[in-house]
Amino acid sequence: MDFQFDETQTEVTALAARVLGKEREPADTWRALADAGLLALALPAELGGDGLGVAEVALVLTELGRVASTAPALASLAFGVLPVTALGGPDQRSALLPPVAAGESVLTAALHEPSAPFTTRPATAAESAGDWRLSGVKVGVPFAAEANRILTPASLPGGTGVFLVDPRADGVTLTPTRTSSGTPDYTMTLDSVTVTDADLLNGHGPGESIATLHRFALAGAVAFGDGLLAGALALTTEHVGEREQFGRPLAAFQAVAQQIADVYVASRTVQLAARSAVWRLAAGLDADTELDIAAYWLAEEAPAALAVCHHLHGGIGVDETYPLHRFSSAVKDLGRTLGGASHRLAGLGELVAG
C-alpha cells in the first residue's frame, strides 16, 4: 500500500529535499529551513504560516532524516510547534510560534521521567499556591538549554496538564547528558518552579493535553526515523554497487544482495507504518494504535538494519568521519527517545490484552 501525496505535500517534499541537498552546519540548516518557509508550515495563517499540519511537518522531518541532520527540527516542530498550535491559546501561539518559524527560537518537550518514558501519570507535580509550583525530574530533554520554552507534563490536583517552562527560571536545573550523535540533551530538575495559568496548555481539556503531546511527538519521531533508514539504505546501496571485489561489484554477490534486501524490507516496513500513522493523525482519526506499531517497528528494526549497513561497508563502516556514522548514531538516540523496543512492545501487549 502506497500513500499518494497531494500537490501541496509533493511540493513540500521537493522543497525540503532542495534545501537539504547542500551539506551545512546545523545552525545553517535551521536558518535555511526558516528562509524556505518550512518551519512555518503548521503555523496558522494569522501568524504568517501556511495553516498546514502534521502530515506536512512529517514530510520535512523525513527529509531531515534522509541526511541525518542534527538541526533541532524534531524537538521544535513535533515536540513544540504542533502541540502548541493544537493546545495553546492565542497569546501562547503568538508569543512562541513566530520566532520558531523565523529560525530565531527553539521549542522542546520533556517527554520522559526516570524509568518512565512517555509517562501519562507524571511523578512531576504541580501544586497550587496562588500560582503553580512545579517539582520533579525529567530525563532525555533535547535542546533544553537552547529552548525558549519546554513543554512539561505534570500531575495536577484532579488531573494532568502540560506547562510551558522557561529553562532559565529559578528552580530549574539542567544537567547535560551524553548522546550518540552529540546533539544537546539534558536531565531537568524542577524545584518549586513558579508557573502561572498562562503557562498551562489545556486546549483539549485536562488530561488530554499529554495524550496530544505524545501523539505529535511519536508522529514526528517515526517520520524522522523513516528518513534515517531510507538515507542509510541509499548510502549503502550506492556503496555496494560501486565497490568491487574479485573484479565484481559487491552487489553482484548473492549474500550481499540478500542483506541489502533485508535492509530495504525494514525501511519500507517502517515507512508504511509511519505514513499510515501520520495520515490517520492528520485526518483526525484514532491513530494511537498505528503510532504505537510504527514506534515499535522503528525501535526494533532500525538498529539491526543499521548494523547490516555497517557490515556491508566493511572497514569504512566503523569510521566515524564517514556519513553512515551519523545515521547509526541518530538511530540510537531516536530509539532511546521512543523508550526502546521492549517498552514499545509492552505497550502493544497492553493494547492487545485490553
Summary of the structure (lengths in Angstrom):
residues: 354
radius of gyration: 20.3
end to end distance: 28.1
largest distance: 77.0
contacts: 1278
relative contact order: 0.11
helix: 55%
strand: 16%
